[in-house]
């Protein structure tokens, strides 16, 4: 999931720690889930819409922070 964010929003650094999703770029953005982080980033930097095919969310959501840690 972190790789997807890096591809969708180049120039930003992403991390997940203790259930908090973070993106550091022009500003620091924190969120309780990947879905919330995506929503915030699209408002700040619209490039994510292009990568996501214009959809506000991936089908089924991104899942939990714990799942992201296990998969990466």
C-alpha positions as CSV (number, residue, x, y, z in Angstrom):
1,X,0.0,0.0,0.0
2,X,2.8,2.4,0.8
3,X,4.2,1.7,-2.7
4,X,0.9,2.7,-4.2
5,X,0.9,6.0,-2.3
6,X,4.4,6.7,-3.5
7,X,3.4,6.1,-7.1
8,X,0.2,8.1,-6.8
9,X,1.9,11.1,-5.0
10,X,5.5,11.5,-6.1
11,X,7.5,13.9,-4.0
12,X,5.8,12.8,-0.8
13,X,7.2,10.4,1.8
14,X,4.8,7.9,3.5
15,X,4.8,5.9,6.7
16,X,2.5,3.9,8.9
17,X,3.4,3.8,12.6
18,X,1.2,2.7,15.5
19,X,-1.9,2.8,13.3
20,X,-1.2,6.4,12.1
21,X,-0.7,7.0,8.4
22,X,1.6,9.9,7.6
23,X,2.5,11.8,4.4
24,X,5.3,14.4,4.4
25,X,5.6,16.7,1.5
26,X,4.7,20.4,1.3
27,X,2.9,19.8,4.6
28,X,2.7,17.0,7.1
29,X,-0.5,15.0,6.9
30,X,-1.7,12.4,9.5
31,X,-4.7,10.2,9.3
32,X,-6.3,7.2,11.1
33,X,-6.5,5.1,7.9
34,X,-5.2,4.9,4.4
35,X,-8.7,5.9,3.1
36,X,-8.6,9.1,5.1
37,X,-5.0,9.9,4.1
38,X,-6.0,9.4,0.5
39,X,-8.9,11.8,0.8
40,X,-6.8,14.4,2.5
41,X,-4.0,14.1,-0.1
42,X,-6.4,14.4,-3.0
43,X,-7.6,17.8,-1.6
44,X,-4.0,19.0,-1.3
45,X,-2.4,17.4,-4.4
46,X,-4.9,16.2,-7.0
47,X,-2.5,13.8,-8.8
48,X,-3.9,10.8,-6.8
49,X,-7.2,11.1,-8.7
50,X,-5.4,10.4,-12.0
51,X,-3.7,7.3,-10.6
52,X,-6.9,6.0,-9.0
53,X,-8.8,6.5,-12.3
54,X,-10.8,9.4,-10.9
55,X,-12.3,7.3,-8.1
56,X,-12.3,8.6,-4.6
57,X,-11.4,5.2,-3.1
58,X,-10.1,1.9,-4.2
59,X,-12.7,-0.9,-4.3
60,X,-12.9,-2.3,-0.8
61,X,-10.8,0.4,0.7
62,X,-7.1,0.2,1.5
63,X,-7.5,-1.8,4.7
64,X,-6.0,-1.5,8.1
65,X,-2.6,-0.1,9.0
66,X,-1.8,-3.5,10.5
67,X,-2.5,-5.2,7.2
68,X,-0.3,-2.7,5.4
69,X,2.6,-3.4,7.7
70,X,2.3,-7.2,7.1
71,X,2.1,-6.8,3.3
72,X,5.1,-4.5,3.0
